[in-house]
């Protein structure tokens, strides 16, 4: 398995949806696909396609809980990549905090939790 290259990282982060997913994961630590769909107001196939690309580039790790898959930033990411993500997060922190509030609202609803757990 080869290391993440700068080109791979920038290709992944050049898409607004993928960048937002990465920054939300920086904020929330771990999220389920349904959390991302609800927060970003995008269909599951689109979110899953973006998550697959991020996972294949080794930016994200996943874990299965029953039929649900939860994603988090990889702890094996090179330090330089983590620093770039941190800088992007800092520059977008107000926007990510707003999305995070939407996520917390959606996660708090009983209807959404029964789907995701």
NUMAR-729870 format. One record per residue (C-alpha): residue in one letter; x, y, z. Coordinates in pm, whole numbers. Layout:
! residues N
node res=A	east=X	north=Y	up=Z
...
***
This chain:
! residues 117
node res=X	east=0	north=0	up=0
node res=X	east=160	north=327	up=-109
node res=X	east=165	north=647	up=91
node res=X	east=-75	north=932	up=28
node res=X	east=81	north=1179	up=-216
node res=X	east=18	north=1554	up=-226
node res=X	east=-149	north=1511	up=-567
node res=X	east=-394	north=1252	up=-426
node res=X	east=-475	north=1471	up=-127
node res=X	east=-536	north=1783	up=-335
node res=X	east=-748	north=1590	up=-587
node res=X	east=-963	north=1462	up=-301
node res=X	east=-994	north=1799	up=-132
node res=X	east=-1059	north=1986	up=-458
node res=X	east=-1423	north=1872	up=-454
node res=X	east=-1645	north=2078	up=-222
node res=X	east=-1840	north=1777	up=-97
node res=X	east=-1528	north=1574	up=-16
node res=X	east=-1361	north=1872	up=151
node res=X	east=-1672	north=1933	up=362
node res=X	east=-1688	north=1565	up=461
node res=X	east=-1323	north=1573	up=572
node res=X	east=-1373	north=1895	up=769
node res=X	east=-1691	north=1763	up=933
node res=X	east=-1501	north=1451	up=1037
node res=X	east=-1227	north=1671	up=1179
node res=X	east=-1496	north=1841	up=1389
node res=X	east=-1709	north=1537	up=1482
node res=X	east=-1442	north=1261	up=1491
node res=X	east=-1671	north=990	up=1348
node res=X	east=-1988	north=1000	up=1139
node res=X	east=-2224	north=753	up=978
node res=X	east=-2324	north=786	up=612
node res=X	east=-2678	north=880	up=716
node res=X	east=-2541	north=1164	up=933
node res=X	east=-2354	north=1304	up=634
node res=X	east=-2656	north=1269	up=403
node res=X	east=-2877	north=1453	up=650
node res=X	east=-2626	north=1729	up=722
node res=X	east=-2516	north=1792	up=364
node res=X	east=-2866	north=1734	up=224
node res=X	east=-2731	north=1502	up=-44
node res=X	east=-2845	north=1154	up=-153
node res=X	east=-2676	north=848	up=-5
node res=X	east=-2525	north=723	up=-336
node res=X	east=-2346	north=1055	up=-388
node res=X	east=-2210	north=1064	up=-31
node res=X	east=-2103	north=699	up=-55
node res=X	east=-1918	north=763	up=-381
node res=X	east=-1722	north=1049	up=-222
node res=X	east=-1651	north=845	up=91
node res=X	east=-1518	north=558	up=-123
node res=X	east=-1272	north=791	up=-296
node res=X	east=-1153	north=930	up=38
node res=X	east=-1118	north=578	up=179
node res=X	east=-930	north=452	up=-127
node res=X	east=-687	north=743	up=-91
node res=X	east=-636	north=640	up=274
node res=X	east=-763	north=972	up=407
node res=X	east=-1051	north=799	up=586
node res=X	east=-1093	north=478	up=781
node res=X	east=-1423	north=299	up=824
node res=X	east=-1576	north=61	up=1072
node res=X	east=-1887	north=-145	up=1037
node res=X	east=-2154	north=-148	up=1307
node res=X	east=-2422	north=-390	up=1193
node res=X	east=-2533	north=-273	up=851
node res=X	east=-2402	north=83	up=905
node res=X	east=-2057	north=212	up=824
node res=X	east=-1896	north=487	up=1026
node res=X	east=-1608	north=698	up=896
node res=X	east=-1324	north=888	up=1061
node res=X	east=-1001	north=1052	up=953
node res=X	east=-714	north=807	up=924
node res=X	east=-464	north=813	up=1208
node res=X	east=-205	north=685	up=955
node res=X	east=-223	north=1000	up=745
node res=X	east=115	north=1171	up=694
node res=X	east=176	north=1470	up=922
node res=X	east=194	north=1710	up=627
node res=X	east=-155	north=1599	up=513
node res=X	east=-294	north=1643	up=863
node res=X	east=-145	north=1993	up=874
node res=X	east=-314	north=2084	up=544
node res=X	east=-648	north=1955	up=670
node res=X	east=-601	north=2149	up=995
node res=X	east=-534	north=2471	up=802
node res=X	east=-839	north=2413	up=583
node res=X	east=-1047	north=2346	up=895
node res=X	east=-930	north=2667	up=1061
node res=X	east=-1015	north=2870	up=751
node res=X	east=-1364	north=2716	up=733
node res=X	east=-1435	north=2674	up=1103
node res=X	east=-1744	north=2902	up=1118
node res=X	east=-1905	north=2715	up=826
node res=X	east=-1818	north=2375	up=971
node res=X	east=-1954	north=2474	up=1314
node res=X	east=-2283	north=2573	up=1145
node res=X	east=-2301	north=2235	up=968
node res=X	east=-2208	north=2064	up=1293
node res=X	east=-2505	north=2229	up=1465
node res=X	east=-2729	north=2099	up=1186
node res=X	east=-2576	north=1755	up=1237
node res=X	east=-2642	north=1766	up=1612
node res=X	east=-3004	north=1870	up=1551
node res=X	east=-3054	north=1587	up=1302
node res=X	east=-2876	north=1336	up=1529
node res=X	east=-3095	north=1437	up=1819
node res=X	east=-3415	north=1345	up=1638
node res=X	east=-3545	north=1001	up=1736
node res=X	east=-3648	north=926	up=1378
node res=X	east=-3296	north=973	up=1243
node res=X	east=-3128	north=776	up=1525
node res=X	east=-3345	north=469	up=1471
node res=X	east=-3232	north=465	up=1109
node res=X	east=-2864	north=504	up=1189
node res=X	east=-2812	north=275	up=1488
***
